[in-house]
Amino acid sequence: MNPSSSKVKAEPDVGPPSLDDMLKMEEEKPIIPRSPADAQSVDNKENVKQAPVAPSAPQYTKYASPEEITYTPEDALKTGLGIVSVIKEKIRQLDIGSQMRKEVWKKELDELSAHSTPTTLIAICGATGAGKSSVINAVLDDTIVPTSGMRACTAVVTEIAYKPGRSIEGGVSFLGRDEWKAELQILLEDLHDEDGKVKAPTDMKSEAGVAWSKARTVHAVYPQIPLDFLVTLTADQIIARDPGIERILGTTRKISAANSKEFGKAIAPFIDSKEKKRGKAHDDKNSKKNDKAEGPALWPLIRIVKVRCPAKALQSGAVLVDLPGTADANAARSSIAQGYMQRCQCVWILAPITRAVDDKTAKDLLGKAFKTQLMMDGNYDTSTVTFVATKTDDLSCNEIINALRLEDDDKLLEIEDRIKQFRRDEHENKKLKEQADNDGKKLGQEFRDKRAIVLEYKAWIRALKDGEPFEPVLTAKKTTKAKSSEKEKTDSGNKRKNSRGSPKAKRRKSNRDGGDEDDSDLDSFIVDDSDSDMSDVESVVSKLSESDKDSDDEKSEKDDDEIVENLIDDDEEVEEEVTIDSLKAKQTVAEEEARAIKDKLEATKGLAKEALKELSKLKTKLAKAQRQKNGFCAKARNDYSRDSLKEDWRAGVKEMDQEAAMQKDPDNFDPSVEVRDYAAIDLPTFTVSSRDYIRLTKQVEGDGDPTCFSDTVDTQIPALQEWCHSLTISSRERTARSFLNKLKTFAAAVQSYLDDMNNVSEIDRAQLRQRWASDYQDPNKPAPKAAGYNPYDAGFNLDRYLDDYETGLEPQLEDRIEEPPPANPDGVAPVLKERFTELVDEAVSTLHEIFKDGLEEKLRIGSATASEMASETSMNFASSMHWATYRAHLRRDGVFRRDLNAELCLPLTSSIAKSWGEVFEQDLFAEFGLQTTQTIEELIAEIKDSAAPGLRERCRVQGVLAKEDAQTALRAMIQVVHEALQKEQKEISRSLSPHVQQQLRDVYIRAMDERGKGSVARQKDVVNRGVQEARGDMFAGGSNILMSKLVAAAETVGNALDASLSELARKVEVLMSVLWEDINTTAEQLVVRSAAVEVIAEISQQIQFWIRAEEARRRQGTLV
């Protein structure tokens, strides 16, 4: 940003103006005029306004040129809202005489103030165990979604959106009483057999086993009810057992915390399954007491959890919605999940990479039914569906290398060569360490032996000096065999009691707490400075130095007398005369030998240390190299998985295109002709490792080191975060662009109102007012009488009108619908409304024709196809699952782990999917927009022609402004209507399956009435016959329902257009009424208008700068 730009300091935390502030612009309390002259200029109390206040500082940044602006949609919106606040403040000071202008401007300011960053719903789908919670936490860079024992994070819908600040807020909504009762009733039915007896859970994977698992979940909610007794109660009886739980049903609890850690503690009581807390308690005889003491588990009652957190990934408007898998959700949660799937703009499908290509959930979500619905929704593009392969750090290198044939890859060979070299170096260093250990043991033994000899010489010398007898042991000479035998006999009677005269060598303690794994190989050889062997060396060297003094006063220590008795010189030499000098000479020799041994021992110690140090380095190098190998294999598997998933997606699109082309023109269908460039279809696919990302970013303390990736980029979590931002780009761009254009035209309208009209005669004004003002009352005609809500009535209550508008209650809607005729039926607004009504009727009729021409025949063909395949579909459905699972589907009207109703409809929906999408993808309102604009232009031309010559140029200028303003409003209106129609068609396209379910409900009930031996076969037969009998009317009736709902949707669009165009007509009149409105020309108002002119002119320039900055950024293609 150019430093020359001048920033105006705003108040702290200033946001968009509130509705209460906006209402103040309409009516201010009258004040006493400051002078009689002012009082005489006031016609009525309604025109008396509050005295002008000192202008406040603009709540936006002012720039000198568009080049100074670093454009982002969020900054444009923020600046625009600040400008709206300034405009509102200036309008509050103006004396606006026209009631219509007040109402139109009030509505426009409300709409402008209500603008905010648009949200993009991203549905996250995947089965339990797909790693959804970990991926979400990684994307959010915080532990927001509970994991581990917190089951609710995967069993309920969790919506996560952005909020500024540091705190985290949440809302936990509980199931309603009827929803919980319905869930209990289904559960109790699953637990009882045909005779009403409770099923035994012989196999926990069976339907009864699953039901018993759910029963334990219910028991967690009602721990005071014994489980065996609970299953005998009715749903109402269970609910009535705990009034406290019943009071929770249907409520929402709010949670707020300073950080994620505190948030986790606050939300834990609601969503903790308590499995971790109980542990062995369930196996104890006092488990019931423990359950009761812990209180009820609340997570099974949760309907939806909404979280608001300051995650940067969501700052641009993305909203993550974690949807439960079909196996996790109950009926109420499934309904919520389906609603989100209908409303969401994007879908993320998660599956572990180890099963990504073959995972059933992934195949179901990427399968034909899913693609069919996407095509019908008009969302078959590269930003709607994203596949996320999770747990990429979970791998076996050998399996990946063999599967992908990577044995000869140069990079892999280089990594493996390094690993092999490290292994060889490790082996060599282990051998060096082992050799050092052995040498150290031997040298230590030699040193201890030599030490004992030195000590014996010293003792002997003292004895000679003292004249005392001394019997040497280690240095005694064996002169005869007899003496030797006698000595051996003595030795046998005195087995060595640590006879070496020094403490036994201590063994090093192995590091059991994660130290080097090779420490144990040191055995008893000590290589550190505290080694007992080394302390022995130092002690002896010290003693040797003392002996050199030849002091007769040195005292003997107790250890000096402890000499090993079994160490006898084997040399048989002739005894020689023993003297002090001879002993001293021998002592000196022994001391030198001890010193030499010590030097060798120190050298051996150094070798051992070096070996250990090198082994530690090699361990680090090996871990790094292995991580590189893991990363290489993971990336190779990631690339392969991405390519496979993308190709599967392309193949599915091609298959659906070919089916549609064959149905459209079977005689000329050519499968070799491709209707689109399939190679250009690129399914966004991410292969992520949330675990390594969390470890690399230290998001969780004590979680260890990454096992596969050394860089967060390789985990692909940053790429997924960026993708989360990019998914909001189009909506952010569109919203900001629309907002700036609306603001531009509104500012221009205010500016035109403030322009000087003093050079226009009152006669010319009166002529136009009499001809075109809707509120002009001809004095020669009686005023029209109207009962009810009349905005033009003299008794009109503006406060009541604004209150109704603000609350949206519309208490007098019927009066508004029956709007009385205006005072002047030839005014601008009435004339435009009448002409617009004709255009709307024509547009609705055109919609009817488009729906009929594009879909009616396709629905007929699809109904016939679905009818023909219905019996086969029903039989295949029944034969594809266990009988108990089939019964569970019947008990739930065909919907459990699969949806029989939807599968019966699939031939019909597949046949119309492409045509349906094409109908709603086209611009249905292009012609309507052109005709509306033309109608406005014609009326403006009529006004210009009726004006006096002196007013015609001003009419032309004002007409250009009115046309531009009307076109801006018209584009926004058509966009809203188009989005409403898209929402409506999504709901309609999903109405076929519920219709089929309703048609087969009696069939499901009759099937479940079958009891006893052979009942399963009879149940299948009942369903098959029921489908066969109902198929004709069922699918034909469903097609008729679709068409009738489309007709109703067209009528709804017509009503919306009528209401919007009515407002547009009033807006056009307000814009043109500048030509004939009276202006308050008091001195006070002239000052106010003059100040407002300057501010609005500056504002208009700033808005234009932002529009040009957006255009420049869009041309550069760098908008993010």
Secondary structure as GFF3:
##gff-version 3
##sequence-region A 1 1120
A	DSSP	alpha_helix	19	23	.	.	.	ID=ss1
A	DSSP	alpha_helix	36	40	.	.	.	ID=ss2
A	DSSP	three_ten_helix	45	47	.	.	.	ID=ss3
A	DSSP	three_ten_helix	66	68	.	.	.	ID=ss4
A	DSSP	alpha_helix	73	93	.	.	.	ID=ss5
A	DSSP	alpha_helix	99	113	.	.	.	ID=ss6
A	DSSP	beta_strand	120	125	.	.	.	ID=ss7
A	DSSP	alpha_helix	132	140	.	.	.	ID=ss8
A	DSSP	alpha_helix	152	155	.	.	.	ID=ss9
A	DSSP	beta_strand	157	162	.	.	.	ID=ss10
A	DSSP	beta_strand	168	174	.	.	.	ID=ss11
A	DSSP	alpha_helix	177	191	.	.	.	ID=ss12
A	DSSP	alpha_helix	207	221	.	.	.	ID=ss13
A	DSSP	alpha_helix	227	230	.	.	.	ID=ss14
A	DSSP	alpha_helix	235	240	.	.	.	ID=ss15
A	DSSP	alpha_helix	243	248	.	.	.	ID=ss16
A	DSSP	beta_strand	252	257	.	.	.	ID=ss17
A	DSSP	alpha_helix	260	271	.	.	.	ID=ss18
A	DSSP	alpha_helix	275	278	.	.	.	ID=ss19
A	DSSP	three_ten_helix	279	283	.	.	.	ID=ss20
A	DSSP	alpha_helix	287	294	.	.	.	ID=ss21
A	DSSP	three_ten_helix	299	301	.	.	.	ID=ss22
A	DSSP	beta_strand	302	309	.	.	.	ID=ss23
A	DSSP	three_ten_helix	312	314	.	.	.	ID=ss24
A	DSSP	beta_strand	318	322	.	.	.	ID=ss25
A	DSSP	alpha_helix	331	343	.	.	.	ID=ss26
A	DSSP	beta_strand	346	352	.	.	.	ID=ss27
A	DSSP	alpha_helix	360	365	.	.	.	ID=ss28
A	DSSP	alpha_helix	368	377	.	.	.	ID=ss29
A	DSSP	beta_strand	385	390	.	.	.	ID=ss30
A	DSSP	alpha_helix	397	404	.	.	.	ID=ss31
A	DSSP	alpha_helix	410	466	.	.	.	ID=ss32
A	DSSP	alpha_helix	481	493	.	.	.	ID=ss33
A	DSSP	three_ten_helix	519	522	.	.	.	ID=ss34
A	DSSP	alpha_helix	532	547	.	.	.	ID=ss35
A	DSSP	three_ten_helix	558	561	.	.	.	ID=ss36
A	DSSP	alpha_helix	580	664	.	.	.	ID=ss37
A	DSSP	three_ten_helix	666	668	.	.	.	ID=ss38
A	DSSP	three_ten_helix	678	680	.	.	.	ID=ss39
A	DSSP	beta_strand	685	687	.	.	.	ID=ss40
A	DSSP	alpha_helix	690	696	.	.	.	ID=ss41
A	DSSP	three_ten_helix	712	715	.	.	.	ID=ss42
A	DSSP	alpha_helix	717	726	.	.	.	ID=ss43
A	DSSP	alpha_helix	729	754	.	.	.	ID=ss44
A	DSSP	alpha_helix	762	772	.	.	.	ID=ss45
A	DSSP	alpha_helix	798	807	.	.	.	ID=ss46
A	DSSP	alpha_helix	813	817	.	.	.	ID=ss47
A	DSSP	alpha_helix	828	851	.	.	.	ID=ss48
A	DSSP	pi_helix	852	856	.	.	.	ID=ss49
A	DSSP	alpha_helix	857	879	.	.	.	ID=ss50
A	DSSP	alpha_helix	883	891	.	.	.	ID=ss51
A	DSSP	alpha_helix	900	921	.	.	.	ID=ss52
A	DSSP	alpha_helix	926	946	.	.	.	ID=ss53
A	DSSP	alpha_helix	949	989	.	.	.	ID=ss54
A	DSSP	alpha_helix	992	1008	.	.	.	ID=ss55
A	DSSP	alpha_helix	1015	1072	.	.	.	ID=ss56
A	DSSP	three_ten_helix	1073	1075	.	.	.	ID=ss57
A	DSSP	alpha_helix	1083	1116	.	.	.	ID=ss58
###
